[in-house]
Amino acid sequence: MKDEKIRWWYEGETIAEIDKERNLFTVHEDVRGGSFRNRLKLDNKTGTLTITDFRSEHSGRFSVSGEYFSVDGGAIRWRFGDEGTLIAKIKGSADVFEDVLDGRFRDRLKLDSKTGTLTISNIRAEHAGDYRCYQRSRLLTVFRVSVY
């Protein structure tokens, strides 16, 4: 994990954050009426957030972003899976490609054109895998999503 800030949200509320500069590794288990209590595990070496004992009550909009995203610095591309399928990009405007991979992302992707944050709504097992964010040809980060 690089020296950076990472924040995870669920339905617009922060559920976990890392700020390596301030040595801050925090999970917010009491948001949403405590529905994540004792379910969030944040790995301070890899930056991985694991949600254990995931239930239907936890379905909704999850998003993650890092401070190192700089949309002003050039095009942002989000790619999914081992094949590197393009699912979203910012080049002037924000575009999502929901119909790739047999439409598994249809009505689920949102890309913020100011921050580069990719949000996947109603995540399911078929959305598990590696999400890579590129700026121009430089890999900014990889997020591994697991759904159990």
N, C-alpha and C positions, 0 to 999 in steps of 0.2 A: 504494500500500500504506500502510495506517495504521501508527502506532507501536504495535507489538504483538508478541506471541510466537506463533509457529506451529510445530507439530511434526508430522512425517509418520512413520508407522510402517508396517512390513511384518511381518506375523506377530508383532506385539507388540514388535518391536525398532525403535528409532529409526533412521531412515535419513537424515533431514535435519531441520534446525531453524533458525529465525530468532528472534533476540532483538534487536530494533532498539535497545532501551535500552542494551544492552551492546555494540552493533555486532557481533553474532555472526551469521554466515551460514555454516552448517556442513553438509557432507554426510558421512555415515558409510558409505563405500564398502566397508569391510572386514567389515560384518556379514554373517551368513549365509554364512560361508566365502568372502567376497570376491566373491559372485556379482553385486554391483552395481558392482564396480571399473570405473572409467572410463565408467560409464553414467548417473550422476546429474549433472544440471545444475540449479543453483539460481540463479534470477534475483533479484538483490538489489534490483531496482527494483520488480518486480511481485509477487515472492513465489512465482512459478511454479516448480514442480519438474517437470523433464522426465526421463523414464527412456528412454534411447536403446537401440536394439538389444534390444528386449523379446522374450523367448523364453518358451516354455511353462514352463521352470524357474522363472520369476518369477511365475507365476500364484499367487494366494493372497489373503490378506486385507490390504488397504491401508486405512489410516485417517489422517485429518488432524484436528487440532483447534487452536483458538486460545484464548489466555488470556482474551480478551474475552467468551467465552461465559459468561453468567450465568443459569443455569437458575432460580435463585431469583427472578430479576427478572421472570418471566412466561413465557408459553408460547413454545416454540421450534418453528419449522416449517422443514422442509427441502423445497425445491421443485426440480424438475428440468426442464431444457429451456426452449425458447423459450415454450412454452405455460404454464410454471410449474406443472406437475403436482405435487400434494402427494404426497410419497413417505414422509415421516416427521414425527412431531410429538411434543412433550412438553407435556401439559397435565394435570398430576396424575400420569399414568403415561406411559410411552414406548410409542408405537404406530408400527408401520411398515405401509405400504400396498404390499405386494409384487405385488398382482394388477393394478395400474394399468399402462397402456401395454402391454397384451397379455401381462402377466406377466413382463416382462423382468427384474424385480428379485426374482422368486420365489426364496426361500431364499438371498438374497444380502445383505439389509440387516440391520444391527444398530444400534440407537440406545442410547447410554448415557444413562440418565435423570439422572445426576449431573453430567455434563460437557457434554452436548449433542453429543458426538462421534458422527458417522455413519460406519459402516464398511460398505464394499461388498466382498463376497467374490467371488473368481473373476471379476474384471472382464474384460469383453470389449468389442469395438468398439461394440456397441449401447449401452453405458453411457457413451460419450463425450458430453460436453456440459457445460453450465453447471449447477452445483449452487449454489443460493442458500439462505442461512440467514437467517431472520427471527426477531426477538423482538418479539412483538406485531406492529405494522405497520412496524417499523424494520428495514431491511436491514442485517444485521451483516457479511456477507461473501459473496463469490462465488468459487467455485473452478471453474476450467475443467479438465476432465479430457479428455485426448487419449489414444487407444489406437491404436498403429500396428502 
